[in-house]
Amino acid sequence: MFKLVIFDFDGTIFDSYEAIEHCATLTFETLSKDQAPPKEELRRLISKGAALAEAFRILHPDQKDFDPQEWTRTYRGLYAVHGQALTRPYPGLREVLDALKAANVIVAIASNKVFDSIKTALKRLDLLDYFPEPLIIGDNIDGSKRKPDPVSYTDILLPRLKTLYGEDFALRPEEVLMVGDTVTDIQYARNIGVKVCWCRFGQGDHEECEAAKPEFTIDELVDVVGVVMGK
């Protein structure tokens, strides 16, 4: 049985596709009123878990006056106002967390979404008690880097686990499971040397993720309990 389960956020425990698409459209309406993001390209970028600045650079119609920081800042401000209401947990999330808690499995989040957005979504649905705050790793955590870079695990999450559970706390790679929906999550698991459970129901590109050969595949979030328990 796995002792630590690391969840991605978008497309894994929360369905945020509608929120991301809506707030990307609002960002274009705010900063480029005569343009709209091409939906197919936006969908492709979401499926890859592209960074905001990278995504807007690709989507932006006029590169010469593009300011990635302004677009990222505007998007995040709009998401805080309009996106949270459209960000919904996948069915069975609380059931999954209750089952893992009862089995003394530690849960963490490693996401390329900013920490504040993750915390707000969890708090809104009274789910923060399941995730110790130090074990929620978001895009803007000092010293961290975006997945699939392993730094968020090796330099941030593992030291925080020792702080919470004692300096003698240790995990073997086979005791850790990464759960995510995009090829970025699968590559992240490979980079930190652990097995990965791919969420087919999420936002990732199916062909790309299947080609990466995840050890486990689930069609519903509740199925992750059986994977963790070895059933």
C-alpha positions in Angstrom: 0.0 0.0 0.0 1.2 3.5 -0.8 2.0 5.7 2.2 2.0 9.1 0.4 -0.3 10.1 -2.4 0.5 13.3 -4.2 -2.5 14.8 -6.1 -2.4 17.2 -9.0 -5.2 19.8 -8.7 -6.7 20.9 -12.0 -8.3 18.0 -13.8 -7.5 15.6 -11.0 -9.4 16.4 -7.8 -11.1 19.6 -9.2 -12.8 20.1 -12.5 -11.6 23.5 -13.5 -11.8 23.4 -17.3 -14.8 25.7 -17.5 -13.2 28.1 -15.1 -9.9 28.3 -17.0 -11.6 28.7 -20.4 -13.9 31.4 -19.1 -11.2 33.4 -17.3 -8.9 33.1 -20.3 -11.7 34.6 -22.5 -12.3 37.3 -19.9 -8.6 38.1 -20.0 -8.7 38.6 -23.8 -11.8 40.8 -23.4 -10.0 42.9 -20.9 -6.6 43.3 -22.6 -7.4 42.6 -26.3 -11.0 43.6 -26.8 -11.1 42.9 -30.5 -9.7 39.3 -30.2 -10.9 36.1 -28.6 -8.7 33.1 -27.7 -8.9 30.3 -30.4 -10.9 27.6 -28.6 -9.1 24.6 -30.1 -5.6 26.0 -29.3 -6.7 26.9 -25.8 -8.0 23.4 -25.3 -4.7 21.9 -26.5 -2.7 24.1 -24.1 -5.0 23.3 -21.1 -4.5 19.6 -21.9 -0.7 20.0 -21.7 -0.9 22.0 -18.5 0.9 24.9 -20.1 2.2 27.8 -18.0 0.0 30.9 -18.1 2.7 33.1 -19.7 3.5 30.5 -22.3 -0.2 29.9 -23.1 -1.0 33.5 -23.5 2.1 34.1 -25.6 0.9 31.4 -28.0 -2.7 32.6 -28.0 -1.9 36.3 -28.2 -2.5 37.7 -31.7 0.2 40.4 -31.6 3.5 39.4 -30.1 5.3 42.7 -30.3 3.3 44.4 -27.5 2.6 41.3 -25.4 3.4 41.6 -21.7 3.3 38.1 -20.1 3.3 39.4 -16.6 0.3 41.7 -17.3 -1.7 38.9 -18.9 -0.8 36.5 -16.1 -1.7 39.0 -13.4 -5.0 39.9 -15.1 -6.0 36.3 -15.5 -5.3 35.5 -11.9 -7.3 38.5 -10.7 -10.2 37.5 -12.9 -9.9 33.9 -11.7 -10.1 34.9 -8.1 -13.4 36.8 -8.9 -15.0 34.6 -11.5 -13.2 31.2 -11.6 -13.7 29.9 -8.1 -17.5 29.4 -8.5 -16.8 27.4 -11.7 -14.1 25.2 -10.0 -15.8 22.1 -8.8 -14.6 18.9 -7.0 -14.9 15.7 -9.0 -17.5 13.3 -7.6 -16.3 11.3 -4.7 -13.4 13.5 -3.6 -14.5 13.6 0.0 -15.1 9.9 0.0 -11.6 9.3 -1.3 -10.0 11.6 1.2 -11.9 10.0 4.1 -10.8 6.5 2.9 -7.1 7.6 2.7 -7.3 9.3 6.1 -8.8 6.2 7.7 -5.9 4.2 6.3 -3.3 6.7 7.6 -2.2 7.6 4.1 -0.6 11.0 3.9 -2.0 13.2 1.1 -0.3 16.2 -0.6 -0.9 18.4 -3.6 1.8 19.3 -6.2 0.3 21.7 -8.7 1.3 24.3 -11.3 -1.7 26.4 -10.0 -0.9 29.2 -7.6 -1.1 28.3 -3.9 -3.8 30.9 -3.1 -6.2 29.5 -5.7 -5.8 26.0 -4.4 -6.3 27.0 -0.8 -9.4 29.1 -1.6 -11.0 26.2 -3.5 -10.3 23.7 -0.6 -11.4 26.1 2.1 -14.6 27.0 0.2 -15.7 23.3 0.4 -14.3 22.7 3.9 -11.5 20.3 2.6 -8.5 22.0 4.1 -8.5 19.6 7.1 -7.5 16.8 4.8 -4.4 18.5 3.4 -1.8 19.9 5.9 -1.1 23.4 4.5 2.7 22.8 4.2 1.9 19.9 1.9 0.1 22.0 -0.6 2.7 23.0 -3.2 1.7 25.6 -5.7 3.3 27.5 -8.6 4.4 30.5 -6.5 6.0 28.6 -3.6 9.5 30.1 -2.9 12.2 27.7 -4.1 9.9 25.6 -6.1 9.7 25.0 -9.9 6.9 24.0 -12.1 6.3 20.3 -12.8 7.7 18.2 -14.3 10.8 19.6 -12.6 11.3 17.4 -9.5 12.4 20.3 -7.2 8.9 20.7 -5.7 9.2 17.2 -4.4 12.9 16.9 -3.6 13.5 20.4 -2.2 10.1 21.4 -0.8 7.8 18.5 -0.1 10.2 16.0 1.4 11.8 18.5 3.8 8.3 19.6 4.9 7.3 16.0 5.5 10.3 15.7 7.9 9.2 18.9 9.6 5.7 17.6 10.2 6.5 14.0 11.0 10.0 14.1 12.4 13.6 14.0 11.0 13.5 10.2 10.9 10.5 10.2 8.5 11.5 8.4 5.3 9.7 7.1 2.2 10.8 4.5 -0.3 9.9 5.4 -3.9 7.6 2.4 -4.1 5.6 3.9 -1.2 4.7 7.1 -3.1 2.0 7.5 -5.8 1.5 10.5 -8.0 -2.1 11.1 -9.2 -2.6 13.4 -12.2 -4.3 14.0 -15.5 -1.7 15.3 -17.9 1.6 14.1 -19.4 3.3 16.7 -17.2 2.2 14.8 -14.2 3.4 11.5 -15.7 6.8 13.0 -16.5 6.9 14.5 -12.9 6.4 11.0 -11.4 9.2 9.7 -13.6 11.5 12.5 -12.5 10.9 11.9 -8.8 11.1 8.1 -9.3 7.6 7.1 -8.3 4.6 5.4 -9.9 1.8 7.4 -11.4 -1.9 7.0 -11.6 -3.4 8.7 -14.7 -6.9 10.2 -14.4 -8.5 9.6 -17.8 -11.4 11.7 -16.8 -9.3 14.9 -16.5 -8.0 17.5 -18.9 -5.0 15.7 -20.4 -4.5 14.6 -24.0 -5.5 10.9 -24.0 -3.2 9.8 -26.8 -0.2 11.6 -25.3 -0.8 10.2 -21.8 -1.4 6.7 -22.9 1.8 6.8 -24.9 3.6 7.7 -21.7 2.5 4.4 -20.2 1.3 5.3 -16.6 1.4 2.3 -14.2 -2.3 2.9 -13.3 -5.3 4.4 -15.1 -8.6 5.3 -13.5 -11.9 6.5 -15.1 -13.4 8.0 -11.9 -11.7 9.7 -9.0 -13.1 7.1 -6.5 -11.1 4.4 -8.3 -7.9 5.8 -6.8 -8.7 4.2 -3.5 -8.4 0.7 -4.9 -5.1 1.7 -6.5 -3.7 3.0 -3.2 -4.9 0.1 -1.2 -3.6 -2.4 -3.8 -7.1 -3.9 -4.5 
